[in-house]
């Protein structure tokens, strides 16, 4: 049988079953208090944010991983997506979920996964502590995306460069 893609119904059923069955082992903290748009942070939101941090930035410093978490939350605020999972799995938003790439399974680096979960809980609990000042875009220094010149560069953290739209107030 073919491996599930990120957008397939089978993947989301697997994600949901795994999240429920292993919640104690994977997500060990109480729900965070969230930004008003989130209202209530579900275990799925925490799981999706932690997965995004893990897959996009596990090789980065704590500051770099935190920055990726806030880009994800900033996209939630700026876009019409109702949940963190909708942002993470929107095609083209993040490299690991782009173009229906195949799922490589759950995180295998236990220490990096625990760090990603801790950062996700912290970011969800304090959305105002945004170190990238409203950034909704980032890329590695190894690429030069065509969209970058139309954005305001906010920071370079590790080998990621962070940007926000020109319409976002500079006072953040």
N, C-alpha and C positions, 0 to 999 in steps of 0.2 A: 504494500500500500504506500502511496506517495506521502512524503513528509508534509505536514500542514504548513501552509504559508501564513504569514502574519495576518492577512485579512480574511482568511477562511473561517467559516463558522466553526469548524472542528478545532481550530487553534483557540478561539475564544472559549469554547466549551472546555477544552483542556486547561486553559488558563484559569477559568473559574473553578473547576473541580480541584485543580492543584492548589489554588489560593485558599479554598475552603479547607481542604484536607490537611494542608501543611501550614495553616496560618500560625500555629503556635511556634513552629520551627523557623518559619521564614520572616514573619512580622511579629516581633515580640513586644511591641510597645502599644500603649493605649492610643486611641485616635487623637490626632492633633486638633487644636482649634484652628479654624481656617479663615482665610480671606472671605468676605461676604459673598463673593460669587460662588465659592465652593459650598458655603453654608455648613455642610457636614463633610468631613473627609472620610471617605469609605476606605476599606481595606484595599479595594481595587485601585483607587487613586494612589495610595501609598505604594502598592506593588508596581504600578506602571511607572511612577516617578523614579523609584529605586532601580527598576530595570533600565530606564533611560540613562540614568547617571552611570550605572555599571557599564552599559554597552558603549556609551558615547565618551566616557571620561575616566574610566577606572585606572588608566595609566597616568592621570594628572594628579597634581597636588590636591589637598583638601580644598583649597581656595578655587582651583579649577573645576573640581567636581561640584562645588557649591554654586559656582557661576552657571554651569549647565543646568542645575536644578532650577535656578531662578529664570533662565531663559524659557524653560518649559512652562513655569508658572506665569511668566509675563505673556507668553503666547496664549495661555488660557484666558487671561484678562483681556487681551487685545483682539482675539478672534471670536468667532461665534461657536466655538466648541464648548459643549456643556460640561465635560469632565476632563480630568488629566489624561485618562486613557485615550479619549478621542484626539487629544493633541498629540500624544506620543505615537499613535498608530495612523495618523493622517499621512497619506502617501506624500513623500517628498520633504516632510518636516525634519526628519532625522535620518542619518545615513543608515543606521541599522534596521530601519523600518521602510526604507525607500524601495519602490518597485517590487513590492511583495516578496522581498528576499525570504529565503527559507529560515525558519527558526532553528537555531543551533542548540536548543535546549536551555535548561536553566543555567544560571551562572555556576561556573565550576570553581572559581577562585573564592573560597569561603571568606577570607579576610576582606577582599575587595567588595564582596556582596554585603557583608556586615557593615562596612563603611558606607556603601551606597544607601543602605536602609537608614542608617543613622542620619546621614545628610538629608535624605528625603523627609524624615520626620521633623527635623529641625527647620527646613525650608517651609514645610506646610504649616508649622506652628507659628512662624514669624515671617509672613510674606513681605513685611515692610523692611526687612534687613537686606534687601536686594543689593549685592555688591557690584552688579553690572548695570545699575541705574536705568532699568526699563528695557534693556536689550532684549530683542526677540530673534536675533540671528547670531550665528557664530560659524566659524570654519577653522580648519587647521591651517597652519602656516604653509603647509605643503601644496595648497591650492589657491587659486585666485578667481573666485566665482564672479560671474558677470554682474551680479546684483550688488556687490560690495561698494562700488563707487557711488551708488545712489543712496547709501546709508551713512549715518554718522558713526565713526569708529569710537568706541567707548573705552575699551581696554584690551590689553593682551595679557593673558594669564597662561603660563606654560606655553604649549604650542597651539593655543586657540586664540582667535581674535573675535571680539564681541562687538556687535553693532546694534543700533536702534534706528527706527524710522526717523526721518527728518521732522515729521509732524509731532513726535513725542517731545514734550517740554524738556528743555535742557536743565531745569532746576532740580531734577530728580536726584 
